[in-house]
Amino acid sequence: MVFLRLFSRILVVLFFAGVANSNLCAQQVGSGSANSQSASQFKIARLKYEGGSDWYNDPSSEPNLLRYIRQNTTVDVDPEYVWVDLASDDIFNYPFLFMTGHGNVDFTSSEAQKLRAYCEAGGFIYVDDDYGLDSAIRRELKKVFPDQELQELPFSHPIFHEVFDFPHGTPKTHEHNGKAPQAFGLFVDGRLCLLYTYESNPSDGWADPDVHNDPSDKREDALKFGTNIVAYALSH
């Protein structure tokens, strides 16, 4: 697969500077050519899926998060908006997929198998319920991992402490139904390969400030948590 060939050429080693400065360091080992350096830049790919939900909403979210990661860590990122169609094999070109929306999701059997193969090959998927996605995504993820149920992550899970410390779990950016925020996971050989956040909606906090008019502290927490997600995906 393209994904595996890419990562056989690029070794990403993460060093953590410690709790005191909460900085994430990345060292990339390659041939040193310009093409290698370009290929090694970390990218997030937005997942385009069928079913009618607005998979494309808030396109400023990923670029803003990546810029924040670049400003606060030494991870080499490409802060551009990129999307990939689940119906294609292009998902294997990216180590990190982001999925969101407000409504229905519908995976074909081949798409579900592809997402499982992606996870088993080392890929990471982050799904954020943007309000209204919950029932559909839970149903469709059973197609991907019929042998698993979504497991709620304990507050002690490394994803809450990878770079920035979130002792009470997922930060809450938007109220939605007024429930407590939750984070769920699916696993391959003990590795968290899919993170699903519910009643929290941190990706809205990544969007441009005038999109949702969130308070600055809410946006900062959302960006910090997004940094943790990326750091976890790269280091595990």
Secondary structure as the mmCIF struct_conf table of DSSP 4:
data_model
#
loop_
_struct_conf.conf_type_id
_struct_conf.id
_struct_conf.beg_label_comp_id
_struct_conf.beg_label_asym_id
_struct_conf.beg_label_seq_id
_struct_conf.end_label_comp_id
_struct_conf.end_label_asym_id
_struct_conf.end_label_seq_id
HELX_RH_AL_P HELX_RH_AL_P1 VAL A 2 ARG A 9
STRN STRN1 LEU A 11 PHE A 16
TURN_TY1_P TURN_TY1_P1 VAL A 19 ASN A 21
STRN STRN2 LEU A 24 VAL A 29
BEND BEND1 GLY A 30 GLY A 30
HELX_RH_AL_P HELX_RH_AL_P2 ALA A 34 SER A 40
BEND BEND2 GLN A 41 GLN A 41
STRN STRN3 PHE A 42 PHE A 42
STRN STRN4 ALA A 45 LYS A 48
BEND BEND3 GLU A 50 GLY A 52
TURN_TY1_P TURN_TY1_P2 TRP A 55 TYR A 56
TURN_TY1_P TURN_TY1_P3 PRO A 59 SER A 60
HELX_RH_AL_P HELX_RH_AL_P3 SER A 61 ASN A 72
BEND BEND4 THR A 73 THR A 73
STRN STRN5 VAL A 77 VAL A 77
STRN STRN6 VAL A 82 ASP A 85
TURN_TY1_P TURN_TY1_P4 LEU A 86 ALA A 87
BEND BEND5 SER A 88 ASP A 89
HELX_RH_3T_P HELX_RH_3T_P1 ASP A 90 ASN A 93
BEND BEND6 PRO A 95 PRO A 95
STRN STRN7 PHE A 96 GLY A 101
BEND BEND7 HIS A 102 GLY A 103
HELX_RH_AL_P HELX_RH_AL_P4 SER A 109 GLU A 120
TURN_TY1_P TURN_TY1_P5 ALA A 121 GLY A 122
STRN STRN8 PHE A 124 ASP A 129
BEND BEND8 TYR A 131 GLY A 132
HELX_RH_AL_P HELX_RH_AL_P5 ASP A 134 VAL A 144
TURN_TY1_P TURN_TY1_P6 PRO A 146 ASP A 147
STRN STRN9 GLN A 151 GLU A 152
HELX_LH_PP_P HELX_LH_PP_P1 LEU A 153 PRO A 154
TURN_TY1_P TURN_TY1_P7 PHE A 155 SER A 156
BEND BEND9 HIS A 157 HIS A 157
HELX_RH_3T_P HELX_RH_3T_P2 PRO A 158 PHE A 160
TURN_TY1_P TURN_TY1_P8 HIS A 161 HIS A 161
BEND BEND10 GLU A 162 PHE A 164
TURN_TY1_P TURN_TY1_P9 PRO A 167 HIS A 168
BEND BEND11 GLY A 169 THR A 170
TURN_TY1_P TURN_TY1_P10 HIS A 176 GLY A 178
HELX_LH_PP_P HELX_LH_PP_P2 LYS A 179 PRO A 181
STRN STRN10 GLN A 182 VAL A 188
TURN_TY1_P TURN_TY1_P11 ASP A 189 GLY A 190
STRN STRN11 ARG A 191 TYR A 198
BEND BEND12 GLU A 199 GLU A 199
HELX_RH_AL_P HELX_RH_AL_P6 PRO A 202 TRP A 206
BEND BEND13 ALA A 207 ALA A 207
HELX_RH_AL_P HELX_RH_AL_P7 PRO A 209 HIS A 212
HELX_RH_AL_P HELX_RH_AL_P8 SER A 216 SER A 235
#
